[in-house]
Amino acid sequence: MQEFSSKLLENTVNQFSKLPGIGKRTAVRLALYLLNQPVEEVDILANAILSMRHEIFFCKNCHNISDREECEICRNPLRNKSQICIVQDIRDVIAVENTGVHKGIYHVIGGIISPMNGIGPKDLFLESLFDKVKTGNISEIILALPTTTEGDTTAYYIYKHIVSNPCLVKITTIARGLSIGDELEYADEITLGRSLLNRVDFESSIFKK
């Protein structure tokens, strides 16, 4: 067990090591790096983290992160509001936006259906999505979910719910340029961009599997 000459340093290391992908050794390096920086620089970092945690919003329309009640993408008059890209989380919004391909808006569902982990449809932001479809103002739903069993299950659940609605909505899914089991955030921009451009009808994709 590592011994620290300072309880303050030890506490900082322990907090850093709680972050994903950060082990004790990396936590020590980060803590010592900050300790050697000017106080002003460390204050800027600390204030940025505090401001992010206390002042950030989740968009009332799409559940993306925002500095206001409505995110910049939803507020942008140049975006196609009738085309919605369904993604698992905020990291996927960033990944898709980096491709520059999608000109519509998003709907972040906040996870995927996973009975093994106790996550069901009611735990996701699905009702607000279905309410949007009911308005009749949506022309296309793009299912850009992980190419995993859970991702496919979630996509099929959304599909079945939407097709039972009297409003006619085109439902597509990203082309399988992504390997089975891939998460969107780990795909390179070119591959993900091509998968979006070459998206296919969701119902057709079911019969191909």
PADO-695489 format. One record per residue: x, y, z of N, C-alpha, C in turn. Coordinates in steps of 0.2 Angstrom, whole numbers, plus 5000, padded with zeros to 4 digits. Layout:
REM residues N
XYZXYZXYZ...
REM end
This chain:
REM residues 209
500449945000500050005000500450065000500350114996500750174995500650225001501150245003501150295009501250365006500850415009500950485007501150525013501550575011501850615017501350675018500850675014500350725014499650695013499150715018498450685018498150725012498350785011497950825005498150794998498750774998499050744991498650674991498650634996498350574996497550574994497250624997496550634995496450654988496850694985496850714978496950654974497450614975497650554972497050504972496750494978496150454978495550474974495450544973494850564969495050554962495650574960495850564953495750484951495950444955495950374954495250344953494750384955494050364954493750374947494150414943493950434936494150374931493650364926493750304922494450304918494750244918495450234915495950264919495850294925496450324929496650274935497250244934497450204940497850244945498050214950498350244955499050284953499450254949500050284946499950344942499450344938499250394934498950454938498550434943498250484948498850524952499350484953499950514957500250564952500350544946500650594941500250654940499650644939499150704938499250754944499150724950499150764956499850804957500350764956501050804956501150854951500850834945500850884940500550954942499950944944499551004946499851044952500251004956500551034962501151074960501451064954501951104951501751154947501151164946500851214941500751284945500751334942500551404945499851394948499751424954499151414958498551444953498651494949498151524945497951474940498351434937498251384932497751334935497951314941497551254944496851284946496851344948496151374950495751384943496051394938495651394931495351324930495751274931495551204930494951184935495051204941494551184946493951224945493951284943493351324942492951304936493351274931493051254925492651194926492951144930492551084932491951104937492051144941491451164945490851204941491051244937490551274932490251224928490551174925490251124921489751084925489951064931489551024935488851064938488951124939488451164942487951204937488251224932487951264927487751234921487951174919487751144913487051124913486751134907486051104906486051044902485451014902485250954897484750984893484850984886484351014882483650984883483151034883482451014885482150974879482450984873482150954867482550884865483150884866483550824863483950784869484050814875484450794880485150794879485350834874486050844873486350894879486950894880487250944885487151014881487051064886487051134883487151184889487351244886487451304891486751334892486251314889485651344890485051294890484451314891483951254891483851224884484051254879484051224872484751224869484951174867485651164864485751204858486351214856486451254850486251224843486251154843486051114837485251124836484951124842484151124841483951204840484451244842484251324841484451344834484851304830485151324824484551314819484451374815483851374810484051334804484751324803484951294797484851214797484751184803484751114804484051094802483951034799483351004797483050974803482551004806482150984812481750924811481650904804481150844803481550784803482250784803482650724803483050724810482850664813483150654820483650594820484250604822484750554823484650524830484550464831484450434838485150404840485450434846486050404848486050384856486450344858486450324865486650374870487150414869487350464873487750524870487950574874488250634872488850624868489250574870489850554866489750534859489150504857488950494851488750554847488450604850488250664847488950694844489450694848490150724846490450684841490350624841490650574835490250594829489650594829489250604823489350674820489350724824489550794822490250804819490650764822491350774819491350744812490950704809490950684802490650744798490250784800490050844796489450814791489250754792488750724787488050744789487850734796487150744798486950814798486450834795486250904795485550914799485350864802484750864806484850874813484450854817484550864825484650794828484650794834484750734838484250714843484250654846483850634852484350584855484550614861484950564865484550524870484550464869484050424874484350404880485050414881485350404888485550334890485650294885485850224886485550174881485550114883485250064879484850014883484349984880484049924884484449874886484549854892484949804894484749764901484249714900484049684906484549654911485149634908485649614912485849664917485849724915486049784919485449824922484849794922484249824925484049884921484149894915483949954911483449934906482849964907482249944903482050014899481550004895481350064891481150124895480850114901480650174905481250204908481850174908482450214910482750254905482550254899482850294894482350354892482650404888482250454886481850444879481350394880481050374874480350404873480050414878479350444878479350514875479850554876479950614873480050614865480450554863480550544856479850524853479450484856478850454853478350514853478350564858477950624857478150664851478750674850478950704844478650674837478650614837478450574831477650594830477350594836476650604836476450674833476850714833476650784831476650784823476850734820476850734812477350774809477750804813478250844809478950814808478950744809479650714808479550674802480050674798480050644791480550584791481050584795481550524796481850514803481850454805482250434811482850394809483450424811484050384809484250344816484250284816484450244822485250234821485550274825486350274826486550244832486350184834486450154840487050104839487350084845487950034845487749964841488249944837488049874834488249814838487849814844487849764849487149734850487149674853486449644854486049694858486249734863485849784866485649834862486149864858485949914853485449894848485449834846485049814841484349804844484349774850483649774854483349834855483749884857483449954858483149984851483549974846483350004839482749964837482649904838482049864836481449884841481549904847481049924851480749994849481250034847481050104845480650094838480950054834480550044827479850014828479749964832479149934833478649984836478850034840478450084843478250134838478650154834478550204829478150184824478250124821477850094816477050084818476950074824476250074827475950134827476250194826475950254826475750274819475150304819474850324812475250374808475650404811476150454807476650414803476650434797477150404792477850434793478350394796479050414797479450364794479950384790480450344787480950324793481150264794481550244799482150204795482750234797483350204794483850194799484350154797484950144802485550154798486150164802486750174799486950104795487350114790487550054786488050014791488149954790488549914794489349914791489549984791490249994789490649984796490249994801490549984808490549904810491049884813491049814814490549794820490349734820489849714825490149724832489749754836490049764843490349834844490449874839490749934839490349984842490650034846490250094849490450154844489950194843490050254838490650294840490750304846491250354848491950324846492050264845492750234844492850224836492350244832492350234825492750294822493150284817493450344814492950384810493150454809492650494806492450474799492850454795492750434788492250374788492450324792491950264792491250274795491250314800490550334803490250384798490550424795490250474790489950434784490350384781490050334776489450294778489450274785488950234787488350274788488350344789487750384789487550394782488050414778487850424771487450364767487750304769487450244766486950214770486650254774486150214779485550184775485250134778484850094775484150094778483650064775482950064778483050014784482750024790482849984795482549914794481949914792481549854791481949804786482249834781482649794776483249764780483549804784484149784788483949724793483349724795483149664800483149594796482849604790482849534786483549514783483949564783484649544780485049504785484849514792485249484797485149404798
REM end
